[in-house]
Amino acid sequence: NADASTTGESALISMNNHWIANPGTVISPLLTPDPTRPTVCTESTAPATVTSCATPAERAAAERYCAALNNVVSSQYHNCFDDVDPAQLYEDCMFDYCADPNLACDTMKLYEDECRAAGELDFTSVVDACGVCHGDGSSCQPSCYASGDPHYKTFDSRYFNWQGQCEYVFASDCRGGGRRANAFEVQVRNTRRAALPGRQATVTLAAAVQLPMGAGASTVVELYRTVANNRFGGSAMPTLPYADVHGNEMTSTGSTVRVYAGSVGATVTFRGSTIRVTLDASSPLLNNTCGLCADANTVSADDAALSQMHNHWIAN
């Protein structure tokens, strides 16, 4: 009853049959009837299941999968534990894993949402770019990112570090064997700045996205760590969400800006010092990119030669 007190909640929650929505009853269903379900739903009288883990091996597997929610052993979420108690969701995750691991992943996503809602953003997500818990980002569209003191992952999942302090071609439309005028391109500006006393760090503080605008024209979206400095075509950003007749779209959530180039099926996500480019499964840029993100040809073995051409990708 949302009265800020948990006293008496059990009595209300346990009135399961009272809250059933059936046709012709006090509570009428709001959803369109499903012909595959009984017209009138009858609540099961079976006792609630305490655990769905049938064997010690299943429970051990669930403990490993849900370990991030265990405030005794977790390192990923420890900064959030003081704000959001994970105990109940840890138990939920364990239960769900033995029933269906996909449900357990939903529980971990829920905890991350709760952390963000509480204002805690300093944690390591266990959810990859494809929405898979503990995945490596290879189960969906190829993506390339740079984060931190820049650490890179190419489209084909080769990881490398490069602390250069220039502006670079991050990912570019290289159909035909090379960069093309007014084509889709992402450039990044890496800047050295002071870190801990006596140390330096290089971070990506700005990015530029060249968007094709049809008829051989293009415009540039400039994205900065300070969102107020973002620019579109050399002027102030338009009101977001933005969409145009060329398939380009822009949205923002907090300090995160997403730019979608529909003509090439590429999404650029920029937040602070992290940038990611993701290609649609049908993007014409597959096997046709160049830059620090390499060539998106599903073969990581040839990425080293491309991504390590640091000086070649400098934009001067």
C-alpha positions as CSV (number, residue, x, y, z in Angstrom):
1,N,0.0,0.0,0.0
2,A,3.1,2.3,-0.3
3,D,2.6,3.8,3.2
4,A,6.4,3.7,3.9
5,S,6.0,0.8,6.3
6,T,6.4,-2.9,5.6
7,T,4.2,-3.8,8.6
8,G,1.1,-5.5,7.3
9,E,2.5,-6.0,3.8
10,S,2.5,-9.8,4.1
11,A,-1.2,-9.9,4.6
12,L,-1.8,-7.8,1.5
13,I,0.7,-9.5,-0.8
14,S,-0.5,-13.0,0.2
15,M,-4.1,-12.2,-0.9
16,N,-3.2,-13.7,-4.3
17,N,-6.7,-14.9,-5.3
18,H,-8.1,-11.5,-4.3
19,W,-6.0,-9.7,-7.0
20,I,-6.9,-12.1,-9.8
21,A,-8.4,-10.3,-12.8
22,N,-11.0,-12.5,-14.4
23,P,-13.9,-11.6,-16.8
24,G,-17.1,-10.9,-15.0
25,T,-15.5,-10.4,-11.6
26,V,-14.8,-7.3,-9.6
27,I,-11.4,-7.0,-11.2
28,S,-11.7,-7.1,-15.0
29,P,-8.6,-7.8,-17.2
30,L,-7.1,-4.9,-19.0
31,L,-5.2,-7.1,-21.5
32,T,-6.8,-8.4,-24.7
33,P,-7.9,-12.0,-24.1
34,D,-5.4,-14.7,-25.1
35,P,-7.3,-17.6,-26.7
36,T,-4.6,-20.0,-25.6
37,R,-5.3,-19.4,-21.9
38,P,-8.4,-20.5,-19.9
39,T,-11.2,-18.0,-19.9
40,V,-11.2,-18.0,-16.1
41,C,-7.9,-18.3,-14.4
42,T,-7.7,-20.4,-11.2
43,E,-4.8,-19.9,-8.9
44,S,-2.6,-22.9,-8.2
45,T,-2.9,-24.4,-4.7
46,A,0.6,-25.9,-4.9
47,P,3.0,-24.6,-2.2
48,A,5.5,-22.0,-3.2
49,T,8.8,-23.3,-4.3
50,V,11.7,-22.5,-2.0
51,T,14.5,-23.2,-4.4
52,S,14.7,-24.4,-8.0
53,C,18.3,-25.7,-7.7
54,A,17.8,-29.4,-7.7
55,T,21.4,-30.5,-7.1
56,P,24.5,-29.1,-5.3
57,A,26.1,-28.7,-8.8
58,E,23.3,-26.6,-10.0
59,R,23.5,-24.4,-6.9
60,A,27.2,-24.0,-7.3
61,A,26.7,-22.9,-10.9
62,A,24.1,-20.4,-9.8
63,E,26.4,-19.0,-7.1
64,R,29.1,-18.5,-9.7
65,Y,26.7,-16.8,-12.1
66,C,25.2,-14.5,-9.4
67,A,28.4,-13.8,-7.5
68,A,28.3,-10.1,-8.5
69,L,25.3,-9.7,-6.2
70,N,26.9,-11.4,-3.3
71,N,28.1,-8.5,-1.1
72,V,30.7,-10.7,0.5
73,V,32.7,-11.7,-2.6
74,S,31.7,-9.2,-5.3
75,S,34.0,-6.6,-6.7
76,Q,31.8,-5.4,-9.6
77,Y,29.0,-3.8,-7.6
78,H,30.8,-3.1,-4.3
79,N,30.4,0.7,-4.7
80,C,26.7,0.3,-4.8
81,F,26.1,-2.0,-1.9
82,D,25.8,0.9,0.6
83,D,23.0,2.4,-1.5
84,V,21.2,-0.7,-2.7
85,D,21.1,-3.9,-0.6
86,P,21.6,-6.8,-3.0
87,A,20.6,-9.6,-0.6
88,Q,17.1,-10.2,-1.9
89,L,18.1,-9.9,-5.6
90,Y,21.0,-12.3,-4.9
91,E,18.5,-14.9,-3.7
92,D,16.2,-14.1,-6.6
93,C,19.1,-14.5,-9.1
94,M,20.0,-17.9,-7.6
95,F,16.4,-19.1,-7.8
96,D,16.0,-17.9,-11.3
97,Y,19.3,-19.3,-12.6
98,C,18.3,-22.8,-11.9
99,A,14.9,-22.3,-13.6
100,D,16.2,-20.2,-16.6
101,P,19.5,-18.4,-16.8
102,N,17.9,-15.7,-18.9
103,L,15.7,-14.8,-16.0
104,A,18.7,-14.5,-13.7
105,C,20.3,-12.1,-16.2
106,D,17.2,-9.9,-15.9
107,T,17.7,-9.9,-12.1
108,M,21.2,-8.6,-12.5
109,K,20.1,-5.9,-15.0
110,L,17.4,-4.9,-12.4
111,Y,20.1,-4.4,-9.7
112,E,22.2,-2.2,-12.1
113,D,19.0,-0.2,-12.8
114,E,18.5,0.2,-9.1
115,C,22.1,1.4,-8.6
116,R,21.7,4.0,-11.3
117,A,18.4,5.2,-9.9
118,A,20.2,5.6,-6.6
119,G,22.8,7.8,-8.3
120,E,25.6,5.3,-8.1
121,L,27.3,4.9,-11.5
122,D,30.7,3.8,-10.3
123,F,30.4,0.1,-10.8
124,T,31.4,-2.5,-13.4
125,S,28.5,-3.8,-15.4
126,V,28.3,-7.6,-16.0
127,V,26.1,-6.9,-19.0
128,D,27.8,-6.7,-22.3
129,A,26.8,-4.6,-25.3
130,C,24.5,-7.3,-26.5
131,G,22.6,-7.3,-23.2
132,V,24.1,-10.7,-22.2
133,C,25.3,-11.2,-18.7
134,H,28.9,-12.2,-18.5
135,G,29.1,-12.1,-22.3
136,D,31.9,-10.7,-24.4
137,G,29.8,-8.7,-26.8
138,S,30.1,-11.1,-29.7
139,S,26.6,-12.4,-29.7
140,C,25.1,-9.5,-31.5
141,Q,26.2,-6.7,-33.8
142,P,29.9,-6.0,-33.9
143,S,31.0,-3.1,-31.8
144,C,34.2,-1.2,-31.2
145,Y,34.9,0.9,-28.1
146,A,37.5,3.0,-26.4
147,S,37.4,3.6,-22.7
148,G,39.5,4.9,-19.8
149,D,43.2,5.5,-20.4
150,P,42.2,4.4,-23.7
151,H,41.7,0.7,-23.8
152,Y,40.3,-0.4,-27.2
153,K,38.3,-3.3,-28.5
154,T,38.0,-3.6,-32.3
155,F,34.9,-4.7,-34.1
156,D,36.4,-8.2,-34.3
157,S,37.2,-8.3,-30.5
158,R,40.9,-7.6,-30.5
159,Y,41.9,-5.7,-27.4
160,F,44.7,-3.2,-27.2
161,N,45.9,-0.1,-25.4
162,W,47.0,3.1,-27.0
163,Q,47.7,6.3,-25.1
164,G,48.4,8.6,-28.0
165,Q,47.5,12.2,-27.5
166,C,46.2,13.3,-31.0
167,E,43.0,13.1,-33.0
168,Y,42.4,9.8,-34.7
169,V,40.1,8.1,-37.2
170,F,38.3,5.8,-34.9
171,A,36.0,4.1,-37.5
172,S,35.3,5.1,-41.1
173,D,33.4,4.0,-44.1
174,C,36.1,2.5,-46.3
175,R,34.1,0.8,-49.0
176,G,36.2,0.8,-52.1
177,G,39.5,0.4,-50.2
178,G,39.9,3.7,-48.4
179,R,38.2,6.7,-46.6
180,R,35.6,8.4,-48.6
181,A,34.7,12.1,-48.7
182,N,31.5,13.0,-46.8
183,A,31.0,9.4,-45.8
184,F,30.3,8.1,-42.3
185,E,33.3,8.6,-40.0
186,V,34.1,8.9,-36.3
187,Q,37.1,10.7,-35.1
188,V,38.3,10.9,-31.5
189,R,40.4,13.4,-29.6
190,N,42.7,11.9,-27.0
191,T,44.0,14.3,-24.3
192,R,46.6,13.9,-21.6
193,R,45.5,15.1,-18.2
194,A,46.7,14.9,-14.7
195,A,45.6,11.8,-12.7
196,L,47.0,10.8,-9.3
197,P,50.0,12.9,-8.0
198,G,53.0,12.3,-10.3
199,R,51.0,10.4,-12.9
200,Q,49.3,11.2,-16.2
201,A,46.4,9.6,-18.0
202,T,45.2,9.9,-21.6
203,V,41.5,10.0,-22.1
204,T,39.0,10.5,-25.0
205,L,37.4,13.8,-24.1
206,A,35.8,14.5,-27.5
207,A,34.5,12.8,-30.6
208,A,33.2,13.9,-34.0
209,V,30.7,11.9,-36.1
210,Q,30.4,12.7,-39.8
211,L,26.9,11.9,-40.9
212,P,26.0,11.4,-44.6
213,M,23.2,13.8,-45.5
214,G,22.5,12.7,-49.1
215,A,23.6,14.0,-52.5
216,G,27.3,13.8,-51.5
217,A,26.8,16.1,-48.5
218,S,27.5,15.5,-44.8
219,T,27.4,17.2,-41.4
220,V,29.4,16.8,-38.3
221,V,28.2,16.1,-34.8
222,E,30.7,17.1,-32.1
223,L,30.4,15.3,-28.8
224,Y,32.3,16.5,-25.7
225,R,32.7,15.3,-22.1
226,T,30.8,18.5,-21.1
227,V,27.5,18.0,-22.8
228,A,26.7,21.7,-23.1
229,N,29.6,22.0,-25.6
230,N,28.1,19.5,-28.0
231,R,27.6,20.9,-31.5
232,F,25.7,20.0,-34.7
233,G,27.0,21.3,-38.0
234,G,29.1,23.9,-36.3
235,S,26.1,25.3,-34.3
236,A,24.1,24.4,-31.2
237,M,22.6,20.9,-31.0
238,P,19.0,20.6,-32.1
239,T,16.4,19.6,-29.7
240,L,16.6,15.8,-29.0
241,P,15.4,13.4,-30.0
242,Y,16.3,14.3,-33.6
243,A,15.6,12.6,-36.9
244,D,16.0,13.6,-40.5
245,V,15.0,12.3,-43.9
246,H,18.5,10.7,-44.4
247,G,17.9,8.2,-41.6
248,N,20.1,10.0,-39.1
249,E,18.8,10.0,-35.5
250,M,20.1,11.4,-32.2
251,T,18.9,10.7,-28.6
252,S,20.3,11.4,-25.2
253,T,20.0,10.0,-21.7
254,G,21.7,12.0,-19.0
255,S,25.3,12.5,-20.2
256,T,25.0,9.7,-22.8
257,V,24.4,10.7,-26.5
258,R,23.6,8.2,-29.2
259,V,23.9,9.0,-32.8
260,Y,22.5,6.7,-35.5
261,A,23.6,6.9,-39.1
262,G,20.7,4.9,-40.7
263,S,22.2,5.0,-44.2
264,V,25.1,2.8,-43.0
265,G,23.5,1.1,-40.0
266,A,26.0,2.4,-37.5
267,T,25.3,3.7,-33.9
268,V,27.8,5.9,-32.0
269,T,27.4,6.1,-28.2
270,F,29.4,8.6,-26.3
271,R,29.6,9.2,-22.6
272,G,32.4,11.1,-20.9
273,S,35.5,9.2,-21.8
274,T,33.9,6.2,-23.4
275,I,32.9,5.9,-27.0
276,R,31.4,2.9,-28.8
277,V,30.4,2.3,-32.5
278,T,28.0,-0.6,-33.1
279,L,27.1,-1.9,-36.6
280,D,23.7,-3.3,-37.5
281,A,23.7,-7.0,-38.6
282,S,22.9,-5.8,-42.2
283,S,25.3,-2.8,-42.2
284,P,27.1,-2.3,-45.5
285,L,30.1,-1.4,-43.4
286,L,30.7,-5.0,-42.4
287,N,34.1,-5.9,-43.8
288,N,34.4,-2.3,-45.0
289,T,35.6,-0.2,-42.1
290,C,39.1,1.2,-41.3
291,G,40.6,3.2,-38.5
292,L,41.6,2.1,-34.9
293,C,38.5,-0.1,-34.9
294,A,39.9,-2.1,-37.8
295,D,37.9,-3.8,-40.6
296,A,34.9,-5.6,-39.1
297,N,35.5,-8.7,-41.1
298,T,34.9,-11.2,-38.2
299,V,38.6,-12.1,-38.2
300,S,40.6,-10.7,-35.3
301,A,43.9,-12.0,-36.5
302,D,44.4,-9.2,-39.0
303,D,43.3,-6.4,-36.7
304,A,46.7,-5.9,-35.2
305,A,48.2,-4.6,-38.4
306,L,45.3,-2.2,-38.9
307,S,44.7,-0.9,-35.4
308,Q,48.4,-0.4,-34.6
309,M,48.9,2.0,-37.6
310,H,48.4,4.8,-35.0
311,N,50.2,7.5,-36.9
312,H,48.4,6.6,-40.1
313,W,45.0,7.4,-38.4
314,I,46.1,10.8,-37.0
315,A,43.8,13.6,-38.2
316,N,45.8,16.8,-38.6
